[in-house]
Amino acid sequence: MSACIETKTLPSGAKIPVLGLGVKLSEPGAETYNAVLSALKLGYRHIDTAQYYANEADVGRAIKDSGIPREEVFVTSKLFIYRTL
């Protein structure tokens, strides 16, 4: 699948897939882990997550367990800033 996905070239020269798996709606734990692991086995190489989703550890574990070299996988994450008044 990864050979069919369009990429964009970053300033570093790396090519990031424009299509990725988003895990916003995945429950932390087994649901996120299994979704990411399955997507990686199908050829996905771009995972979109966020600190707010509370499933970043599951994403990391699935990437590690997939056996795919980490440098072949892009992880897009978002940090949320909370301001106390």
Phi and psi restraints in degrees (range 20) as a CNS / XPLOR table:
assign (resid 1 and name C) (resid 2 and name N)
       (resid 2 and name CA) (resid 2 and name C) 1.0 -59.8 20.0 2
assign (resid 2 and name N) (resid 2 and name CA)
       (resid 2 and name C) (resid 3 and name N) 1.0 -27.8 20.0 2
assign (resid 2 and name C) (resid 3 and name N)
       (resid 3 and name CA) (resid 3 and name C) 1.0 -70.4 20.0 2
assign (resid 3 and name N) (resid 3 and name CA)
       (resid 3 and name C) (resid 4 and name N) 1.0 -18.8 20.0 2
assign (resid 3 and name C) (resid 4 and name N)
       (resid 4 and name CA) (resid 4 and name C) 1.0 -94.4 20.0 2
assign (resid 4 and name N) (resid 4 and name CA)
       (resid 4 and name C) (resid 5 and name N) 1.0 -8.2 20.0 2
assign (resid 4 and name C) (resid 5 and name N)
       (resid 5 and name CA) (resid 5 and name C) 1.0 -92.6 20.0 2
assign (resid 5 and name N) (resid 5 and name CA)
       (resid 5 and name C) (resid 6 and name N) 1.0 130.3 20.0 2
assign (resid 5 and name C) (resid 6 and name N)
       (resid 6 and name CA) (resid 6 and name C) 1.0 -62.6 20.0 2
assign (resid 6 and name N) (resid 6 and name CA)
       (resid 6 and name C) (resid 7 and name N) 1.0 146.7 20.0 2
assign (resid 6 and name C) (resid 7 and name N)
       (resid 7 and name CA) (resid 7 and name C) 1.0 -124.7 20.0 2
assign (resid 7 and name N) (resid 7 and name CA)
       (resid 7 and name C) (resid 8 and name N) 1.0 161.3 20.0 2
assign (resid 7 and name C) (resid 8 and name N)
       (resid 8 and name CA) (resid 8 and name C) 1.0 -121.3 20.0 2
assign (resid 8 and name N) (resid 8 and name CA)
       (resid 8 and name C) (resid 9 and name N) 1.0 140.7 20.0 2
assign (resid 8 and name C) (resid 9 and name N)
       (resid 9 and name CA) (resid 9 and name C) 1.0 -88.3 20.0 2
assign (resid 9 and name N) (resid 9 and name CA)
       (resid 9 and name C) (resid 10 and name N) 1.0 125.8 20.0 2
assign (resid 9 and name C) (resid 10 and name N)
       (resid 10 and name CA) (resid 10 and name C) 1.0 -83.7 20.0 2
assign (resid 10 and name N) (resid 10 and name CA)
       (resid 10 and name C) (resid 11 and name N) 1.0 163.1 20.0 2
assign (resid 10 and name C) (resid 11 and name N)
       (resid 11 and name CA) (resid 11 and name C) 1.0 -54.6 20.0 2
assign (resid 11 and name N) (resid 11 and name CA)
       (resid 11 and name C) (resid 12 and name N) 1.0 -27.1 20.0 2
assign (resid 11 and name C) (resid 12 and name N)
       (resid 12 and name CA) (resid 12 and name C) 1.0 -74.8 20.0 2
assign (resid 12 and name N) (resid 12 and name CA)
       (resid 12 and name C) (resid 13 and name N) 1.0 -13.1 20.0 2
assign (resid 12 and name C) (resid 13 and name N)
       (resid 13 and name CA) (resid 13 and name C) 1.0 98.6 20.0 2
assign (resid 13 and name N) (resid 13 and name CA)
       (resid 13 and name C) (resid 14 and name N) 1.0 -13.3 20.0 2
assign (resid 13 and name C) (resid 14 and name N)
       (resid 14 and name CA) (resid 14 and name C) 1.0 -67.2 20.0 2
assign (resid 14 and name N) (resid 14 and name CA)
       (resid 14 and name C) (resid 15 and name N) 1.0 148.1 20.0 2
assign (resid 14 and name C) (resid 15 and name N)
       (resid 15 and name CA) (resid 15 and name C) 1.0 -107.8 20.0 2
assign (resid 15 and name N) (resid 15 and name CA)
       (resid 15 and name C) (resid 16 and name N) 1.0 114.5 20.0 2
assign (resid 15 and name C) (resid 16 and name N)
       (resid 16 and name CA) (resid 16 and name C) 1.0 -98.7 20.0 2
assign (resid 16 and name N) (resid 16 and name CA)
       (resid 16 and name C) (resid 17 and name N) 1.0 132.0 20.0 2
assign (resid 16 and name C) (resid 17 and name N)
       (resid 17 and name CA) (resid 17 and name C) 1.0 -65.0 20.0 2
assign (resid 17 and name N) (resid 17 and name CA)
       (resid 17 and name C) (resid 18 and name N) 1.0 137.8 20.0 2
assign (resid 17 and name C) (resid 18 and name N)
       (resid 18 and name CA) (resid 18 and name C) 1.0 -78.1 20.0 2
assign (resid 18 and name N) (resid 18 and name CA)
       (resid 18 and name C) (resid 19 and name N) 1.0 -16.1 20.0 2
assign (resid 18 and name C) (resid 19 and name N)
       (resid 19 and name CA) (resid 19 and name C) 1.0 -108.0 20.0 2
assign (resid 19 and name N) (resid 19 and name CA)
       (resid 19 and name C) (resid 20 and name N) 1.0 131.1 20.0 2
assign (resid 19 and name C) (resid 20 and name N)
       (resid 20 and name CA) (resid 20 and name C) 1.0 -142.0 20.0 2
assign (resid 20 and name N) (resid 20 and name CA)
       (resid 20 and name C) (resid 21 and name N) 1.0 168.9 20.0 2
assign (resid 20 and name C) (resid 21 and name N)
       (resid 21 and name CA) (resid 21 and name C) 1.0 -90.0 20.0 2
assign (resid 21 and name N) (resid 21 and name CA)
       (resid 21 and name C) (resid 22 and name N) 1.0 124.2 20.0 2
assign (resid 21 and name C) (resid 22 and name N)
       (resid 22 and name CA) (resid 22 and name C) 1.0 -96.0 20.0 2
assign (resid 22 and name N) (resid 22 and name CA)
       (resid 22 and name C) (resid 23 and name N) 1.0 135.8 20.0 2
assign (resid 22 and name C) (resid 23 and name N)
       (resid 23 and name CA) (resid 23 and name C) 1.0 -113.5 20.0 2
assign (resid 23 and name N) (resid 23 and name CA)
       (resid 23 and name C) (resid 24 and name N) 1.0 22.5 20.0 2
assign (resid 23 and name C) (resid 24 and name N)
       (resid 24 and name CA) (resid 24 and name C) 1.0 -57.7 20.0 2
assign (resid 24 and name N) (resid 24 and name CA)
       (resid 24 and name C) (resid 25 and name N) 1.0 -41.6 20.0 2
assign (resid 24 and name C) (resid 25 and name N)
       (resid 25 and name CA) (resid 25 and name C) 1.0 -92.1 20.0 2
assign (resid 25 and name N) (resid 25 and name CA)
       (resid 25 and name C) (resid 26 and name N) 1.0 0.6 20.0 2
assign (resid 25 and name C) (resid 26 and name N)
       (resid 26 and name CA) (resid 26 and name C) 1.0 -82.1 20.0 2
assign (resid 26 and name N) (resid 26 and name CA)
       (resid 26 and name C) (resid 27 and name N) 1.0 131.9 20.0 2
assign (resid 26 and name C) (resid 27 and name N)
       (resid 27 and name CA) (resid 27 and name C) 1.0 -67.9 20.0 2
assign (resid 27 and name N) (resid 27 and name CA)
       (resid 27 and name C) (resid 28 and name N) 1.0 140.0 20.0 2
assign (resid 27 and name C) (resid 28 and name N)
       (resid 28 and name CA) (resid 28 and name C) 1.0 -57.7 20.0 2
assign (resid 28 and name N) (resid 28 and name CA)
       (resid 28 and name C) (resid 29 and name N) 1.0 146.1 20.0 2
assign (resid 28 and name C) (resid 29 and name N)
       (resid 29 and name CA) (resid 29 and name C) 1.0 106.6 20.0 2
assign (resid 29 and name N) (resid 29 and name CA)
       (resid 29 and name C) (resid 30 and name N) 1.0 -140.9 20.0 2
assign (resid 29 and name C) (resid 30 and name N)
       (resid 30 and name CA) (resid 30 and name C) 1.0 -60.5 20.0 2
assign (resid 30 and name N) (resid 30 and name CA)
       (resid 30 and name C) (resid 31 and name N) 1.0 -36.7 20.0 2
assign (resid 30 and name C) (resid 31 and name N)
       (resid 31 and name CA) (resid 31 and name C) 1.0 -61.7 20.0 2
assign (resid 31 and name N) (resid 31 and name CA)
       (resid 31 and name C) (resid 32 and name N) 1.0 -48.4 20.0 2
assign (resid 31 and name C) (resid 32 and name N)
       (resid 32 and name CA) (resid 32 and name C) 1.0 -66.2 20.0 2
assign (resid 32 and name N) (resid 32 and name CA)
       (resid 32 and name C) (resid 33 and name N) 1.0 -47.2 20.0 2
assign (resid 32 and name C) (resid 33 and name N)
       (resid 33 and name CA) (resid 33 and name C) 1.0 -55.2 20.0 2
assign (resid 33 and name N) (resid 33 and name CA)
       (resid 33 and name C) (resid 34 and name N) 1.0 -50.5 20.0 2
assign (resid 33 and name C) (resid 34 and name N)
       (resid 34 and name CA) (resid 34 and name C) 1.0 -66.8 20.0 2
assign (resid 34 and name N) (resid 34 and name CA)
       (resid 34 and name C) (resid 35 and name N) 1.0 -37.4 20.0 2
assign (resid 34 and name C) (resid 35 and name N)
       (resid 35 and name CA) (resid 35 and name C) 1.0 -63.8 20.0 2
assign (resid 35 and name N) (resid 35 and name CA)
       (resid 35 and name C) (resid 36 and name N) 1.0 -46.3 20.0 2
assign (resid 35 and name C) (resid 36 and name N)
       (resid 36 and name CA) (resid 36 and name C) 1.0 -68.1 20.0 2
assign (resid 36 and name N) (resid 36 and name CA)
       (resid 36 and name C) (resid 37 and name N) 1.0 -45.0 20.0 2
assign (resid 36 and name C) (resid 37 and name N)
       (resid 37 and name CA) (resid 37 and name C) 1.0 -60.6 20.0 2
assign (resid 37 and name N) (resid 37 and name CA)
       (resid 37 and name C) (resid 38 and name N) 1.0 -43.7 20.0 2
assign (resid 37 and name C) (resid 38 and name N)
       (resid 38 and name CA) (resid 38 and name C) 1.0 -64.1 20.0 2
assign (resid 38 and name N) (resid 38 and name CA)
       (resid 38 and name C) (resid 39 and name N) 1.0 -43.8 20.0 2
assign (resid 38 and name C) (resid 39 and name N)
       (resid 39 and name CA) (resid 39 and name C) 1.0 -61.8 20.0 2
assign (resid 39 and name N) (resid 39 and name CA)
       (resid 39 and name C) (resid 40 and name N) 1.0 -42.7 20.0 2
assign (resid 39 and name C) (resid 40 and name N)
       (resid 40 and name CA) (resid 40 and name C) 1.0 -63.6 20.0 2
assign (resid 40 and name N) (resid 40 and name CA)
       (resid 40 and name C) (resid 41 and name N) 1.0 -40.0 20.0 2
assign (resid 40 and name C) (resid 41 and name N)
       (resid 41 and name CA) (resid 41 and name C) 1.0 -65.8 20.0 2
assign (resid 41 and name N) (resid 41 and name CA)
       (resid 41 and name C) (resid 42 and name N) 1.0 -28.0 20.0 2
assign (resid 41 and name C) (resid 42 and name N)
       (resid 42 and name CA) (resid 42 and name C) 1.0 -82.7 20.0 2
assign (resid 42 and name N) (resid 42 and name CA)
       (resid 42 and name C) (resid 43 and name N) 1.0 -8.5 20.0 2
assign (resid 42 and name C) (resid 43 and name N)
       (resid 43 and name CA) (resid 43 and name C) 1.0 115.5 20.0 2
assign (resid 43 and name N) (resid 43 and name CA)
       (resid 43 and name C) (resid 44 and name N) 1.0 -4.0 20.0 2
assign (resid 43 and name C) (resid 44 and name N)
       (resid 44 and name CA) (resid 44 and name C) 1.0 -63.4 20.0 2
assign (resid 44 and name N) (resid 44 and name CA)
       (resid 44 and name C) (resid 45 and name N) 1.0 143.1 20.0 2
assign (resid 44 and name C) (resid 45 and name N)
       (resid 45 and name CA) (resid 45 and name C) 1.0 -134.6 20.0 2
assign (resid 45 and name N) (resid 45 and name CA)
       (resid 45 and name C) (resid 46 and name N) 1.0 18.2 20.0 2
assign (resid 45 and name C) (resid 46 and name N)
       (resid 46 and name CA) (resid 46 and name C) 1.0 -140.5 20.0 2
assign (resid 46 and name N) (resid 46 and name CA)
       (resid 46 and name C) (resid 47 and name N) 1.0 119.9 20.0 2
assign (resid 46 and name C) (resid 47 and name N)
       (resid 47 and name CA) (resid 47 and name C) 1.0 -119.9 20.0 2
assign (resid 47 and name N) (resid 47 and name CA)
       (resid 47 and name C) (resid 48 and name N) 1.0 130.8 20.0 2
assign (resid 47 and name C) (resid 48 and name N)
       (resid 48 and name CA) (resid 48 and name C) 1.0 -110.0 20.0 2
assign (resid 48 and name N) (resid 48 and name CA)
       (resid 48 and name C) (resid 49 and name N) 1.0 123.9 20.0 2
assign (resid 48 and name C) (resid 49 and name N)
       (resid 49 and name CA) (resid 49 and name C) 1.0 -140.6 20.0 2
assign (resid 49 and name N) (resid 49 and name CA)
       (resid 49 and name C) (resid 50 and name N) 1.0 -173.6 20.0 2
assign (resid 49 and name C) (resid 50 and name N)
       (resid 50 and name CA) (resid 50 and name C) 1.0 -159.9 20.0 2
assign (resid 50 and name N) (resid 50 and name CA)
       (resid 50 and name C) (resid 51 and name N) 1.0 151.5 20.0 2
assign (resid 50 and name C) (resid 51 and name N)
       (resid 51 and name CA) (resid 51 and name C) 1.0 -55.4 20.0 2
assign (resid 51 and name N) (resid 51 and name CA)
       (resid 51 and name C) (resid 52 and name N) 1.0 -40.4 20.0 2
assign (resid 51 and name C) (resid 52 and name N)
       (resid 52 and name CA) (resid 52 and name C) 1.0 -61.3 20.0 2
assign (resid 52 and name N) (resid 52 and name CA)
       (resid 52 and name C) (resid 53 and name N) 1.0 -29.0 20.0 2
assign (resid 52 and name C) (resid 53 and name N)
       (resid 53 and name CA) (resid 53 and name C) 1.0 -74.1 20.0 2
assign (resid 53 and name N) (resid 53 and name CA)
       (resid 53 and name C) (resid 54 and name N) 1.0 -16.5 20.0 2
assign (resid 53 and name C) (resid 54 and name N)
       (resid 54 and name CA) (resid 54 and name C) 1.0 60.8 20.0 2
assign (resid 54 and name N) (resid 54 and name CA)
       (resid 54 and name C) (resid 55 and name N) 1.0 29.6 20.0 2
assign (resid 54 and name C) (resid 55 and name N)
       (resid 55 and name CA) (resid 55 and name C) 1.0 -128.9 20.0 2
assign (resid 55 and name N) (resid 55 and name CA)
       (resid 55 and name C) (resid 56 and name N) 1.0 16.4 20.0 2
assign (resid 55 and name C) (resid 56 and name N)
       (resid 56 and name CA) (resid 56 and name C) 1.0 -62.4 20.0 2
assign (resid 56 and name N) (resid 56 and name CA)
       (resid 56 and name C) (resid 57 and name N) 1.0 -36.2 20.0 2
assign (resid 56 and name C) (resid 57 and name N)
       (resid 57 and name CA) (resid 57 and name C) 1.0 -64.5 20.0 2
assign (resid 57 and name N) (resid 57 and name CA)
       (resid 57 and name C) (resid 58 and name N) 1.0 -37.4 20.0 2
assign (resid 57 and name C) (resid 58 and name N)
       (resid 58 and name CA) (resid 58 and name C) 1.0 -67.0 20.0 2
assign (resid 58 and name N) (resid 58 and name CA)
       (resid 58 and name C) (resid 59 and name N) 1.0 -37.8 20.0 2
assign (resid 58 and name C) (resid 59 and name N)
       (resid 59 and name CA) (resid 59 and name C) 1.0 -61.7 20.0 2
assign (resid 59 and name N) (resid 59 and name CA)
       (resid 59 and name C) (resid 60 and name N) 1.0 -48.1 20.0 2
assign (resid 59 and name C) (resid 60 and name N)
       (resid 60 and name CA) (resid 60 and name C) 1.0 -61.5 20.0 2
assign (resid 60 and name N) (resid 60 and name CA)
       (resid 60 and name C) (resid 61 and name N) 1.0 -41.7 20.0 2
assign (resid 60 and name C) (resid 61 and name N)
       (resid 61 and name CA) (resid 61 and name C) 1.0 -64.8 20.0 2
assign (resid 61 and name N) (resid 61 and name CA)
       (resid 61 and name C) (resid 62 and name N) 1.0 -40.9 20.0 2
assign (resid 61 and name C) (resid 62 and name N)
       (resid 62 and name CA) (resid 62 and name C) 1.0 -65.8 20.0 2
assign (resid 62 and name N) (resid 62 and name CA)
       (resid 62 and name C) (resid 63 and name N) 1.0 -40.2 20.0 2
assign (resid 62 and name C) (resid 63 and name N)
       (resid 63 and name CA) (resid 63 and name C) 1.0 -62.0 20.0 2
assign (resid 63 and name N) (resid 63 and name CA)
       (resid 63 and name C) (resid 64 and name N) 1.0 -46.7 20.0 2
assign (resid 63 and name C) (resid 64 and name N)
       (resid 64 and name CA) (resid 64 and name C) 1.0 -60.7 20.0 2
assign (resid 64 and name N) (resid 64 and name CA)
       (resid 64 and name C) (resid 65 and name N) 1.0 -46.5 20.0 2
assign (resid 64 and name C) (resid 65 and name N)
       (resid 65 and name CA) (resid 65 and name C) 1.0 -72.1 20.0 2
assign (resid 65 and name N) (resid 65 and name CA)
       (resid 65 and name C) (resid 66 and name N) 1.0 -18.1 20.0 2
assign (resid 65 and name C) (resid 66 and name N)
       (resid 66 and name CA) (resid 66 and name C) 1.0 -68.9 20.0 2
assign (resid 66 and name N) (resid 66 and name CA)
       (resid 66 and name C) (resid 67 and name N) 1.0 -24.7 20.0 2
assign (resid 66 and name C) (resid 67 and name N)
       (resid 67 and name CA) (resid 67 and name C) 1.0 82.3 20.0 2
assign (resid 67 and name N) (resid 67 and name CA)
       (resid 67 and name C) (resid 68 and name N) 1.0 -2.2 20.0 2
assign (resid 67 and name C) (resid 68 and name N)
       (resid 68 and name CA) (resid 68 and name C) 1.0 -79.4 20.0 2
assign (resid 68 and name N) (resid 68 and name CA)
       (resid 68 and name C) (resid 69 and name N) 1.0 131.6 20.0 2
assign (resid 68 and name C) (resid 69 and name N)
       (resid 69 and name CA) (resid 69 and name C) 1.0 -55.4 20.0 2
assign (resid 69 and name N) (resid 69 and name CA)
       (resid 69 and name C) (resid 70 and name N) 1.0 133.6 20.0 2
assign (resid 69 and name C) (resid 70 and name N)
       (resid 70 and name CA) (resid 70 and name C) 1.0 -54.9 20.0 2
assign (resid 70 and name N) (resid 70 and name CA)
       (resid 70 and name C) (resid 71 and name N) 1.0 -34.9 20.0 2
assign (resid 70 and name C) (resid 71 and name N)
       (resid 71 and name CA) (resid 71 and name C) 1.0 -70.2 20.0 2
assign (resid 71 and name N) (resid 71 and name CA)
       (resid 71 and name C) (resid 72 and name N) 1.0 -6.9 20.0 2
assign (resid 71 and name C) (resid 72 and name N)
       (resid 72 and name CA) (resid 72 and name C) 1.0 -94.8 20.0 2
assign (resid 72 and name N) (resid 72 and name CA)
       (resid 72 and name C) (resid 73 and name N) 1.0 -5.4 20.0 2
assign (resid 72 and name C) (resid 73 and name N)
       (resid 73 and name CA) (resid 73 and name C) 1.0 -115.9 20.0 2
assign (resid 73 and name N) (resid 73 and name CA)
       (resid 73 and name C) (resid 74 and name N) 1.0 130.4 20.0 2
assign (resid 73 and name C) (resid 74 and name N)
       (resid 74 and name CA) (resid 74 and name C) 1.0 -97.0 20.0 2
assign (resid 74 and name N) (resid 74 and name CA)
       (resid 74 and name C) (resid 75 and name N) 1.0 132.8 20.0 2
assign (resid 74 and name C) (resid 75 and name N)
       (resid 75 and name CA) (resid 75 and name C) 1.0 -118.5 20.0 2
assign (resid 75 and name N) (resid 75 and name CA)
       (resid 75 and name C) (resid 76 and name N) 1.0 118.3 20.0 2
assign (resid 75 and name C) (resid 76 and name N)
       (resid 76 and name CA) (resid 76 and name C) 1.0 -101.0 20.0 2
assign (resid 76 and name N) (resid 76 and name CA)
       (resid 76 and name C) (resid 77 and name N) 1.0 126.2 20.0 2
assign (resid 76 and name C) (resid 77 and name N)
       (resid 77 and name CA) (resid 77 and name C) 1.0 -132.7 20.0 2
assign (resid 77 and name N) (resid 77 and name CA)
       (resid 77 and name C) (resid 78 and name N) 1.0 159.6 20.0 2
assign (resid 77 and name C) (resid 78 and name N)
       (resid 78 and name CA) (resid 78 and name C) 1.0 -125.4 20.0 2
assign (resid 78 and name N) (resid 78 and name CA)
       (resid 78 and name C) (resid 79 and name N) 1.0 138.3 20.0 2
assign (resid 78 and name C) (resid 79 and name N)
       (resid 79 and name CA) (resid 79 and name C) 1.0 -106.1 20.0 2
assign (resid 79 and name N) (resid 79 and name CA)
       (resid 79 and name C) (resid 80 and name N) 1.0 135.4 20.0 2
assign (resid 79 and name C) (resid 80 and name N)
       (resid 80 and name CA) (resid 80 and name C) 1.0 -104.8 20.0 2
assign (resid 80 and name N) (resid 80 and name CA)
       (resid 80 and name C) (resid 81 and name N) 1.0 134.0 20.0 2
assign (resid 80 and name C) (resid 81 and name N)
       (resid 81 and name CA) (resid 81 and name C) 1.0 -101.5 20.0 2
assign (resid 81 and name N) (resid 81 and name CA)
       (resid 81 and name C) (resid 82 and name N) 1.0 124.5 20.0 2
assign (resid 81 and name C) (resid 82 and name N)
       (resid 82 and name CA) (resid 82 and name C) 1.0 -105.3 20.0 2
assign (resid 82 and name N) (resid 82 and name CA)
       (resid 82 and name C) (resid 83 and name N) 1.0 129.6 20.0 2
assign (resid 82 and name C) (resid 83 and name N)
       (resid 83 and name CA) (resid 83 and name C) 1.0 -112.5 20.0 2
assign (resid 83 and name N) (resid 83 and name CA)
       (resid 83 and name C) (resid 84 and name N) 1.0 128.5 20.0 2
assign (resid 83 and name C) (resid 84 and name N)
       (resid 84 and name CA) (resid 84 and name C) 1.0 -100.1 20.0 2
assign (resid 84 and name N) (resid 84 and name CA)
       (resid 84 and name C) (resid 85 and name N) 1.0 127.0 20.0 2
